[in-house]
C-alpha cells in the first residue's frame, strides 16, 4: 500500500497536462480504438481519458499501482496490463495514440532503454496514429540542494496527505544534474496517530533528454517528429515538452 500512497502524494495531484492528453485523444483516437497509457500508475491520466469517453489500455510495471487503478476504474473502459515499457507485447493490438506522460520515458535507462520502448511502440501504433512523449523542459530545470537542513530561499513546500490516522510528508530536498541525468531527491516522513515518526530518502534519476535527441532515436525506430507542444510549469512542477512522433 505504501507504494500507492507515495505515488499518489507525489504524482497524483498534477493536473497541468490533462487538457493536452484529452485534446490528443480527441484528435487521434476519437471514439475508436483505445489509447495506450504508458506508465499509467494509479490512473491519473487513464481515469481522465476514460471519464471523457475514451477506452484506455493502462500499462505499468507495478502490480500494486495497477491494482489500485483497477479498483478506481470500476465501470470505466480501462484495461490494465502489467509489463515493462521496453519489452511489452500486446499481440494484434494497435493504438491510434500511445501516451507517455510525466517523464516516464526518462526512467527507462538512457538511449538504449528509450530506443527499446520506441521500437515496441512503433509495432503497436495504428496507421496514422501518434506517440506522444512528455519530457522535462530543460530550460525550466532549476537545481537546488539542502545543506544541513537549510537551503537559500527555502525548500519547495512538501506534498502532504493523511490516511488512516497517519500523516505523510514528501519534502523535495534536492534537484541536481549528474552524469547526463537529473537526480530528484525527497525526504519521506510518516507520522502515526501516536506521534511516532519514521523517515526515508527517495531518489529518482531521470535521463536528460531533449526533443532533438528523442527525434534522432525515433528515426531509428521508423518514426518521425511531427511537432513539440509545451506544458507550462506550475509552482510545484517543472514544465514539460511533449514530443509527438508518427
ZIDADA-V197530 format. One record per backbone hydrogen bond with DSSP energy under -0.5 kcal/mol. NH is the residue of the N-H (numbers start at 1). CO is the residue of the C=O. E is the energy in kcal/mol with one decimal. If there is no record, write none. Layout:
BEGIN
nh: (NH:NH)
co: (CO:CO)
e: (E:E)
END
This chain:
BEGIN
nh: (5:6:7:8:9:10:11:12:12:13:14:18:20:21:22:23:24:25:26:27:28:29:30:32:35:36:37:37:38:38:39:40:40:43:44:47:48:49:50:51:52:53:54:56:57:58:58:59:59:60:63:66:67:68:69:70:71:72:73:74:76:78:79:81:83:83:87:88:93:95:98:99:99:100:104:106:107:108:113:114:115:116:117:118:119:120:121:122:123:124:124:125:126:129:130:131:132:132:133:133:134:135:137:138:140:141:142:143:144:146:147:148:150:154:159:161:163:166:167:168:169:170:171:171:172:173:174:175:176:178:181:182:183:184:184:185:185:186:187:188:188:189:189:190:191:192:192:195:198:200:202:204:206:206:207:208:209:214:215:216:217:218:219:220:221:221:222:223:226:227:229:231:232:234:240:241:242:243:243:244:244:245:245:246)
co: (1:2:3:4:5:6:7:7:8:8:11:15:17:17:18:19:20:21:22:23:24:25:25:29:55:97:35:57:36:99:59:37:59:40:40:43:44:45:46:47:48:50:49:77:35:56:79:37:57:81:61:62:63:64:65:66:67:68:69:71:73:76:56:58:60:81:84:84:90:124:130:36:97:132:101:103:104:105:109:110:111:112:113:114:115:116:117:118:119:120:121:122:95:126:96:245:98:130:131:243:100:241:239:136:137:138:140:141:175:173:150:146:147:151:170:168:166:163:191:161:189:159:169:187:170:185:185:144:183:181:178:206:176:182:204:174:183:202:171:186:200:169:187:198:167:190:196:192:190:188:186:184:182:204:106:180:207:210:211:212:213:214:215:216:217:218:219:218:244:244:242:240:230:237:231:135:229:133:241:227:242:131:243:224)
e: (-2.3:-2.6:-1.9:-2.6:-2.6:-2.5:-2.2:-1.0:-0.9:-0.5:-1.4:-1.5:-0.6:-1.8:-2.5:-2.1:-2.6:-2.2:-2.2:-2.2:-2.8:-1.9:-1.9:-2.7:-2.7:-2.4:-0.7:-2.6:-0.7:-3.1:-2.1:-0.6:-2.2:-2.2:-0.6:-2.6:-0.7:-2.5:-2.6:-2.5:-1.0:-1.6:-2.4:-2.4:-3.0:-0.6:-3.3:-2.9:-0.6:-2.0:-0.7:-1.9:-2.4:-1.7:-2.2:-2.8:-1.8:-2.2:-1.8:-0.9:-2.9:-2.2:-2.6:-2.9:-1.5:-0.8:-1.5:-1.3:-2.4:-2.9:-2.4:-2.9:-0.6:-2.6:-1.9:-0.9:-2.0:-1.5:-1.3:-2.6:-2.7:-2.1:-2.0:-2.5:-2.3:-1.9:-3.2:-2.5:-1.5:-0.9:-0.8:-1.1:-3.0:-2.6:-2.1:-2.7:-2.6:-0.5:-0.5:-2.6:-2.6:-2.5:-2.4:-0.9:-2.0:-1.1:-0.6:-0.5:-1.7:-1.3:-3.7:-0.5:-1.9:-2.8:-2.5:-2.0:-2.6:-2.2:-2.7:-3.5:-2.8:-2.7:-0.5:-2.8:-0.6:-2.7:-1.4:-2.5:-2.0:-3.1:-0.8:-2.8:-3.3:-0.5:-3.2:-2.7:-0.6:-2.6:-2.8:-0.6:-3.1:-2.8:-0.5:-2.6:-2.6:-0.5:-2.4:-2.1:-1.9:-2.2:-2.7:-2.6:-2.8:-0.6:-2.7:-2.1:-0.9:-2.4:-2.4:-1.7:-2.0:-2.3:-1.6:-1.0:-0.7:-1.0:-1.7:-2.6:-3.0:-1.3:-2.5:-3.0:-0.5:-2.6:-2.4:-2.7:-3.9:-3.0:-0.7:-2.8:-0.6:-3.1:-0.6:-2.6)
END
